[in-house]
Amino acid sequence: MTDHEMVTASTEATVVFAQQYACTLIGGDIVALSGDLGAGKTTFSQAVLAALGAEGPFTSPTFSVIKQYDLSADSQGAAQGISVVYHIDAYRIVVSDMIELGWQEMQLMDKGLILVEWPEKIADLLPDRCKYVDFHTLSHNQRRITY
């Protein structure tokens, strides 16, 4: 599932890692982001969105469940084959909710990227090709990230 591990010592270091990770993503990717509350999932997602060239502000989709960000044709994400990013917070939903919200259509888009926080809530929907990034809080500032 995961082959790499790193420890970040600050929010800024997590952002730098997310920017680097964003460069590895392509259209059709689904990234499952797991970890406790406050572990860095949203910070990571926001940094990925910025690195791909999405327009902010980037707010957590906690209450809306899904936020959609369309990328311009001259963005870094477009150069990687990504035209739209869906940022999902699945904490408050179940599988049937996600299906009703359009999961099948989102995950079949060749030029779509999906970032899912709390993926364990919709684990039955995640395809084998899903990439996993796990955040573990080590201290107030330190996070162990496995990917």
KOLSELUM-320858 format. One record per residue (C-alpha): residue number from 1; residue in one letter; x, y negated, z. Coordinates in Angstrom, 2 decimals. Each point is the difference from the previous one (the first is absolute). Last residue first. Example, Ala and Ser with C-alpha at 12.3 -4.5 7.8 and 13.67 -1.06 7.14 Angstrom:
<atoms>
> 2,S,13.67,1.06,7.14
> 1,A,-1.37,3.44,0.66
</atoms>
This chain:
<atoms>
> 147,Y,2.69,-7.23,0.94
> 146,T,0.81,-0.22,3.68
> 145,I,0.08,-3.35,1.74
> 144,R,1.34,-0.31,3.53
> 143,R,-1.02,-3.39,1.38
> 142,Q,1.88,-2.31,2.34
> 141,N,-1.24,-3.37,1.25
> 140,H,-2.07,0.74,3.12
> 139,S,1.53,3.46,0.25
> 138,L,0.04,3.30,-1.91
> 137,T,-3.29,-0.45,-1.85
> 136,H,-0.43,2.71,-2.64
> 135,F,-1.07,-0.86,-3.55
> 134,D,-0.71,2.72,-2.57
> 133,V,0.19,-0.54,-3.77
> 132,Y,-1.60,2.70,-2.13
> 131,K,-0.24,0.27,-3.78
> 130,C,-3.11,1.63,-1.48
> 129,R,0.56,2.34,-2.96
> 128,D,-1.86,2.80,1.78
> 127,P,-3.19,-2.04,-0.07
> 126,L,-1.50,-1.74,3.04
> 125,L,-3.76,0.48,0.33
> 124,D,0.04,2.53,2.84
> 123,A,2.30,-2.31,1.97
> 122,I,-2.62,-2.76,0.20
> 121,K,0.34,-0.94,3.68
> 120,E,3.61,1.29,0.03
> 119,P,0.81,-2.76,-2.49
> 118,W,-0.06,-2.66,2.75
> 117,E,1.34,-2.71,-2.35
> 116,V,-0.34,0.82,-3.69
> 115,L,1.96,-1.86,-2.69
> 114,I,-1.40,0.79,-3.45
> 113,L,1.74,-0.98,-3.24
> 112,G,-1.98,-0.24,-3.22
> 111,K,1.31,0.13,-3.56
> 110,D,-0.96,3.60,-0.73
> 109,M,-3.29,-0.38,1.87
> 108,L,-1.23,3.38,1.26
> 107,Q,0.41,-0.87,3.67
> 106,M,-2.18,-3.08,-0.25
> 105,E,-2.86,1.68,-1.89
> 104,Q,-0.20,2.93,2.40
> 103,W,0.28,-2.24,3.06
> 102,G,-2.93,-2.23,-1.02
> 101,L,-1.39,-1.34,3.29
> 100,E,-2.54,2.85,0.14
> 99,I,2.87,2.51,0.01
> 98,M,1.68,-1.89,2.82
> 97,D,-3.18,0.04,2.06
> 96,S,-0.39,3.78,-0.54
> 95,V,3.57,0.58,1.22
> 94,V,-0.49,-1.90,3.26
> 93,I,0.48,-3.66,0.89
> 92,R,1.25,-2.27,2.79
> 91,Y,3.75,0.60,-0.29
> 90,A,0.07,0.28,-3.81
> 89,D,1.78,-3.30,-0.62
> 88,I,0.44,-0.19,-3.75
> 87,H,2.23,-2.25,-2.11
> 86,Y,-0.87,0.49,-3.67
> 85,V,2.63,-1.29,-2.42
> 84,V,-0.76,-0.85,-3.62
> 83,S,2.01,-0.27,-3.22
> 82,I,2.88,2.35,0.81
> 81,G,2.24,1.32,-2.78
> 80,Q,3.31,-0.91,1.65
> 79,A,0.35,-3.19,-2.07
> 78,A,-3.56,-0.80,1.09
> 77,G,1.13,0.28,3.61
> 76,Q,2.81,-2.49,-0.57
> 75,S,-2.58,-2.48,-1.25
> 74,D,-0.25,-1.36,-3.56
> 73,A,-3.33,1.68,-0.85
> 72,S,-1.55,-1.36,3.19
> 71,L,-0.84,2.39,2.81
> 70,D,-3.54,0.52,1.28
> 69,Y,-0.23,0.44,3.76
> 68,Q,-2.92,1.95,1.43
> 67,K,-0.76,0.13,3.70
> 66,I,-1.75,3.03,1.43
> 65,V,-1.38,0.74,3.50
> 64,S,-1.61,-3.48,0.32
> 63,F,0.43,0.07,3.79
> 62,T,3.58,1.21,0.28
> 61,P,1.08,-1.13,-3.48
> 60,S,2.97,-1.83,1.53
> 59,T,0.72,-3.34,-1.57
> 58,F,2.32,-0.83,-2.84
> 57,P,-0.38,-3.61,-1.05
> 56,G,1.10,0.66,-2.55
> 55,E,0.66,0.47,-3.70
> 54,A,1.43,3.32,-1.06
> 53,G,3.54,-0.08,-1.38
> 52,L,1.15,3.56,0.66
> 51,A,2.29,-1.20,2.79
> 50,A,-2.85,-1.91,1.64
> 49,L,-2.28,3.05,-0.01
> 48,V,2.79,2.21,1.37
> 47,A,0.68,-2.55,2.77
> 46,Q,-3.69,-0.10,0.93
> 45,S,-0.17,3.79,0.10
> 44,F,3.06,0.26,2.27
> 43,T,-1.37,-2.61,2.41
> 42,T,-3.32,1.87,-0.04
> 41,K,1.61,3.33,0.86
> 40,G,2.42,-1.39,2.59
> 39,A,-0.48,2.01,3.20
> 38,G,-2.63,-2.34,1.45
> 37,L,-2.64,2.69,0.36
> 36,D,1.70,3.38,-0.25
> 35,G,1.41,1.40,-3.20
> 34,S,-0.99,1.09,-3.47
> 33,L,0.34,-1.57,-3.43
> 32,A,-1.18,2.19,-2.90
> 31,V,1.30,-1.26,-3.35
> 30,I,-1.91,0.84,-3.17
> 29,D,1.85,-0.48,-3.27
> 28,G,-1.89,-0.27,-3.30
> 27,G,2.00,-2.94,-1.29
> 26,I,3.58,0.11,1.21
> 25,L,1.80,-0.47,3.31
> 24,T,3.77,0.12,0.53
> 23,C,0.46,-3.80,0.05
> 22,A,-2.57,-0.25,2.80
> 21,Y,2.33,2.03,2.24
> 20,Q,2.61,-2.75,-0.18
> 19,Q,-2.54,-2.65,0.96
> 18,A,-1.32,2.27,2.77
> 17,F,3.53,0.46,1.40
> 16,V,0.53,-3.77,0.02
> 15,V,-3.34,-0.48,1.78
> 14,T,0.90,2.62,2.62
> 13,A,3.29,-1.82,0.57
> 12,E,-1.88,-3.28,0.48
> 11,T,-2.31,1.62,2.53
> 10,S,3.08,0.95,1.98
> 9,A,2.42,2.82,0.84
> 8,T,-0.91,2.37,-2.82
> 7,V,0.87,3.66,0.32
> 6,M,0.24,2.21,-3.06
> 5,E,-1.13,3.43,-1.08
> 4,H,-0.07,1.79,-3.32
> 3,D,-1.34,3.27,-1.38
> 2,T,-3.65,-0.11,0.92
> 1,M,-2.68,2.54,-0.93
</atoms>
